[in-house]
Amino acid sequence: MAEFNESLSLDRAFYAQDIAGSLAFARANMNRGILTEEEFNAIESGLNDVLKEWEENKFKVKPDVDEDIHTANERRLGDHIGTAIAGKLHTGRSRNEQIATDLRLWLRGELRKLGSYIAELLREIVSRAENDIKLIMPGYTHLQRAQPIRWSHWLLSYGFSFADDLQRLQEVIRRVNRSPLGSGAISGNGFGIDRKDMAEDLDFEGILHNSMNAVSDRDFLVETMQWAAMMMGHVSRISEDLCIYSSQEFGFVKLADGFSTGSSLMPQKKNPDSLELLRGKSGRVFKEMAGFMYILKGLPSCYNKDMQEGTSSILDTMYTTTMSIQILTKVLTGLTTFPTKMREALEPSMLATELADYLVRKGVPFRETHHISGQVVALAEKEGKGMDELGLEQLREVDSRFDADVQECFDYEAAVERRKTKGGTSKESILEQIEILKGMLESEKGEMKAW
């Protein structure tokens, strides 16, 4: 049962946070007269020694004694300063509040680091969008050629998704960054400890206002995993696009050698392993979120041991998500584009909407021009030609309102440049989107500015 019950193999990751929480708690108890200044100084010195042991990988775990990080640290503190003083550290405190505090402190730091990695990804997307702004490629809906777009437009479509993710992350961090310390096991602290002082000591933005909620709330873990699942969905989708674009059938891009591998059997193969793994890792994050939500949904109020399972879920979620963002950034940095392949994939039928819009500008209702343009597409297919190869007389047989200037519709660059509205694919619109993302990234403390 001891092996089944232990959690130190996982929550040892929180050793520094557990010690920080203990120091804040001891300081607050000193301020209440529960500890003398001499006793606090001994505890502070002893805990710093324990911290150093963890940092130097010299901490010796006692498997039959150290059930979790809390008992391990307190046991080792007693070894350093004696149990007479070390035994006073836990006065009025419960492991229920300890693990909740440790989780919040650790997760706050990890989320802030992850936010900085997402910002790096966004800067890479912005940089590539600027440098590759001349590249024109097919835009796809239903994985069918739709309309010509700039490669930068495709990049920025994901850029704004990740920018939304970063904005949502700031909101998640605010809810993570609230202190449960001083709540006891369920009913609060019996020694009048100052919870707000401890919250300030640990740089929390505030306290959780109900002790039962404070020790049993794991919504902050669920919300983090939900956020991570959403973001990893974006990681998966951009990875899928790049898998397709890097295939021989498309040939728009090539991954750097460090992010692809050859086949063990077929010498000609170059597999996009990094992208496929990113797709797969997104499923892993979804699994952790759904699994922990299943655990929580049937629990009675207050703390239950089932919640211990959240530790492995959040550790794996944060490791997987953080690694994925870093890998995706490096994939984009090393990506080679092939403008000629992108241009060759464009075809005149993608300009059918331009043909419809041409007649709209002559006063023809769009529903009618849509039908007329479809007839032109059908005629080109029947003739085995591109729409741009049909003569003016053939076009006039479809509709007499076509004039010689209709040939201007069959220019991919011009078609792209006509999309000048905000959010469009023209050069002017793309440059505006780039500036918006830059402005969002320049906000103070790494927080994304509001739209």
Salt bridges, closest charged atoms under 4 A:
ASP18 OD1 - HIS70 ND1 2.73
GLU39 OE2 - LYS88 NZ 2.45
GLU44 OE2 - ARG27 NH2 3.77
GLU53 OE2 - ARG76 NH2 2.85
GLU53 OE2 - HIS80 NE2 3.04
GLU56 OE1 - LYS58 NZ 3.31
ASP66 OD2 - ARG75 NH2 2.59
GLU67 OE1 - ARG95 NH1 3.51
GLU67 OE2 - LYS305 NZ 3.28
ASP68 OD2 - ARG95 NH1 2.67
ASP79 OD2 - ARG75 NH1 2.99
ASP79 OD2 - ARG76 NH1 3.17
ASP102 OD2 - HIS70 ND1 3.43
GLU110 OE2 - LYS113 NZ 3.11
GLU130 OE2 - LYS438 NZ 2.76
ASP132 OD2 - ARG128 NH2 3.18
ASP165 OD1 - ARG168 NH2 2.94
ASP165 OD2 - HIS234 ND1 2.72
GLU171 OE2 - ARG174 NH1 2.63
ASP201 OD2 - ARG27 NH1 2.46
ASP217 OD2 - ARG104 NH2 2.76
GLU223 OE2 - ARG175 NH2 2.63
GLU240 OE1 - ARG279 NH1 2.43
ASP257 OD1 - LYS270 NZ 2.64
GLU288 OE2 - LYS287 NZ 3.10
ASP316 OD1 - ARG284 NH2 2.75
GLU347 OE1 - ARG145 NH1 3.48
GLU354 OE1 - ARG418 NE 2.89
GLU354 OE2 - ARG419 NH1 2.64
ASP357 OD2 - ARG419 NH2 3.48
GLU368 OE2 - ARG401 NH2 2.79
GLU393 OE2 - ARG396 NH1 3.90
ASP399 OD2 - ARG401 NH2 2.88
ASP403 OD2 - LYS362 NZ 2.95
ASP403 OD1 - ARG396 NH2 3.26
GLU413 OE2 - ARG150 NH2 3.04
GLU413 OE1 - ARG343 NH2 3.19
GLU417 OE2 - ARG150 NH2 2.49
GLU417 OE1 - LYS420 NZ 3.67
GLU432 OE2 - LYS422 NZ 2.48
GLU435 OE2 - LYS438 NZ 3.74
GLU447 OE1 - ARG174 NH2 2.97
